[in-house]
Amino acid sequence: QVQLQESGPGLVRPLETLSLTCGVSGYSISSGYHWAWIRQPPGKGLEWIATIYHSGSSYYNPSLKSRVTISLDTSKNQFSLKLTSVTAADTAVYYCARDPYSTSSGSFDYWGQGTLVTVSS
Amino acid sequence: DIVMTQTPLSSPVTLGQPASISCRSSQSLVHSDGNTYLSWLQQRPGQPPRLLIYRISNRFSGVPDRFSGSGAGTDFTLKISRVEAEDVGVYYCMQATQFPRTFGQGTKVEIK
């Protein structure tokens, strides 16, 4: 059973960089599949942020692409998100999930519990 | 980007009665491999989203058979045959046919 767990600071100051990590257990990310970050502002809907493959190739939401970097650390079996120059609009619950690409379901089938990141001074 | 539009945005339902949610995409979700990557997710209050239905009509592991999905091309429907108290939450359709992945606005199902 694949399990994912987000970690990182719950508070980030405006214009600084948000950094989150997703630890994966039950599966070696170097073996395959794609891995994704999704966010949800309080009381609002879901927004896909980025996806990365075990080879390192990545895909970004065009609306965030200039500020986002997704990366893998196969030695720690985790992947990470960096979002630069944050504003209050980046306040959200951030989820990591297994991306639909090449899964049998073709959907986000495994999710972390999510971590709330608040942007405030 | 493919825009996903759900209706209604709110659905008050009596326990034991059916519920239906529609989802329309701004372009066909048929992938070049022949599959249609339209899914439905359920988000209970305070919980992460959970996969219910994938590729239009397939129930994910552990999903009760009162949930069903149908549709083709650009028009899709999620049906709950008899709503139970545990079904309260927000339901999202989403497409993974192409990047960027996109979600519908969500439909809130609540008990009357």
Boltz contact constraints between the chains, C-beta under 6 A:
constraints:
  - contact:
      token1: [A, 45]
      token2: [B, 103]
      max_distance: 6.0
  - contact:
      token1: [A, 45]
      token2: [B, 105]
      max_distance: 6.0
  - contact:
      token1: [A, 45]
      token2: [B, 106]
      max_distance: 6.0
  - contact:
      token1: [A, 46]
      token2: [B, 103]
      max_distance: 6.0
  - contact:
      token1: [A, 48]
      token2: [B, 100]
      max_distance: 6.0
  - contact:
      token1: [A, 48]
      token2: [B, 101]
      max_distance: 6.0
  - contact:
      token1: [A, 59]
      token2: [B, 99]
      max_distance: 6.0
  - contact:
      token1: [A, 61]
      token2: [B, 100]
      max_distance: 6.0
  - contact:
      token1: [A, 95]
      token2: [B, 48]
      max_distance: 6.0
  - contact:
      token1: [A, 100]
      token2: [B, 96]
      max_distance: 6.0
  - contact:
      token1: [A, 105]
      token2: [B, 54]
      max_distance: 6.0
  - contact:
      token1: [A, 106]
      token2: [B, 37]
      max_distance: 6.0
  - contact:
      token1: [A, 106]
      token2: [B, 54]
      max_distance: 6.0
  - contact:
      token1: [A, 106]
      token2: [B, 55]
      max_distance: 6.0
  - contact:
      token1: [A, 106]
      token2: [B, 96]
      max_distance: 6.0
  - contact:
      token1: [A, 107]
      token2: [B, 39]
      max_distance: 6.0
  - contact:
      token1: [A, 107]
      token2: [B, 51]
      max_distance: 6.0
  - contact:
      token1: [A, 107]
      token2: [B, 54]
      max_distance: 6.0
  - contact:
      token1: [A, 107]
      token2: [B, 96]
      max_distance: 6.0
  - contact:
      token1: [A, 109]
      token2: [B, 51]
      max_distance: 6.0
  - contact:
      token1: [A, 111]
      token2: [B, 48]
      max_distance: 6.0
  - contact:
      token1: [A, 113]
      token2: [B, 48]
      max_distance: 6.0
  - contact:
      token1: [A, 114]
      token2: [B, 48]
      max_distance: 6.0
